[in-house]
Amino acid sequence: MSAPHSASWPSVTPPWWTTAVVYQVYPRSFADSDGDGIGDLRGLLDRLDHLDDLGVDVVWLSPVYPSPQADNGYDISDYTDVDPVFGTLADLDELIEALHTRGMKLVMDLVVNHTSDQHNWFAASRSSREDPKRDWYVWRPPRPGTVGGTAGAEPNNWGSFFSGPAWTWDEATGEYYLHLFSDRQPDLDWDNPDVRAAVHEMMRWWLDRGVDGFRMDVINMISKDPALPDGELRDGGPLGDGSPYYLCGPRIHEHLQEMHHEVFAGRSGLITVGEMPGVSVDEAVLFTDPARAELDMVFQFEHVGVDHGATKWDVRPLDLRELKASLGRWQEGLEKTGWNSLYWNNHDQPRVVSRFGDDGAFRVRSATMLATVLHLHRGTPFVYQGEELGMTNAPFSSIADFRDIESLNHHDEAVAGGGDPEDVLAAMRQVSRDNARTPVQWDAGPHAGFTSGTPWLPLNPNSREINAAAQRDDPDSVLAHYRRLIALRHEQPVVAHGDFTMLLPEDPDVYAFLRRLDDVELLVLGSFSGERVAVVLPEAAEWAASVVLLSNLPGGVRESAELVLEPWEARVLSRAVGPGQDLRGSSQPVI
Ligand code: NOJ
């Protein structure tokens, strides 16, 4: 068991975000201050102690800009203001200041692959073919030989992410516009330099206001193959897969380098994260190589696709070996150049404890195991609101319980296509994005302390047991465990900067890996089983005299050094591997 010694950032001081932990706030569902049932900025301001207490470094705020809310704010109608439902620009300024006072940073969501159809740029663009903003969006005539507005007349066969074709016919001007998401989210044309300049100006405006960076929504979709070719047909239906022509398209690196030069060059202390569905490891290295000046890190999707079949609605049981192979490959691929982000959850993913853990009898144990495994990888961890409480998927009973545009469109399309409504609902219960969006469970009171009104999406009824107030002073809670994990990353350089070596890739139950920096080595073990499992490590003897740095068993205590894991147990062992250092004398276990 010998891990290589080198660490990245070998000759330069590692950037601050390599030791940081980011917390994502989905404002609609975080905390409501005014009783309208929708979370808002003042609600967030009221809850900053929770974030401070957790110890996170950065808050990523999902969109709060003016929006018709067709996609809960990912359809922006004005980039430089705040939607009244969330508050005012003055509230946002107060948030920036309050976070900075507490030593935290604020990252805004940047949604510039598309705008809302209510943005005045699009209003101008659709007003006439001659309007100066016409070519700010992607307009095309019907397919030759067809009549616009009839089935099959779309300029190409691309399907949208939210069901149906990626084109909508505009009767008034006799052309189609492109929308990779819903018809309320027209795609901007990034080949147009005026579009790029307007986006850059808006980004500088936010940085000048004090924000500390951006999480960039589907940013690897902004450059499309200008020929817009048909894609391969999906499942024998009429729609094709356009992704080869818009994921990491021909000018993507050029656009991001230009953005870096126009917006970020000469500023410091910032963080940029590119959300990139379908990105490969090789592309991610290019995007995050500091020498290329594009982005600091990307969100990749491979590991959250391991339980998908042909589509996300076709849910398969987790094969732990596939999860390890995927995450391990990303660790290795970004070992020398670039940087990983680490996440299980966000506003688009079902709750991880329900997905990869056991949200029943072993909810606390499996939530803390999953957290431990993730946070001990090399990269910047992202915690999604409620994940630190072990919040679970929701028990949606009927279609009336869902709000998400992706889920509702999928339901209509699947049922219209002959799907059994019960089967369609069963899949939605498991993977709908609404699982992530039920309000944060603050206490055991009415509506879990989220609102005094009627929540826009019902609370999970388990809020009486699972809530922040119940966990705050409980050292065995999920919340306390996240606190310890975040502190560990801040305190132990090996957690942030050590090398990573995957162990036992073929073990179906145990996630095991090593971290190593100089003369400190960690062994991280996580059980994905509800039974006791033995860890069959050939080098087990080397760990006999190690320190337990972290455990998720009650009291954080492990009686025996035996490498047998209790159901869903996580254990982090530490040992000195260099001459002359005995960790048992020098390091304080943080359990
Ligand atoms: C990715 C966002 O995370 C998701 O919530 C949104 O629906 C799409 N991009 C479109 O903006």
Residues whose N, C-alpha, C, O or C-beta is under 5 A from the ligand:
A	BS01	NOJ	D71 Y74 F181 D217 V218 D348
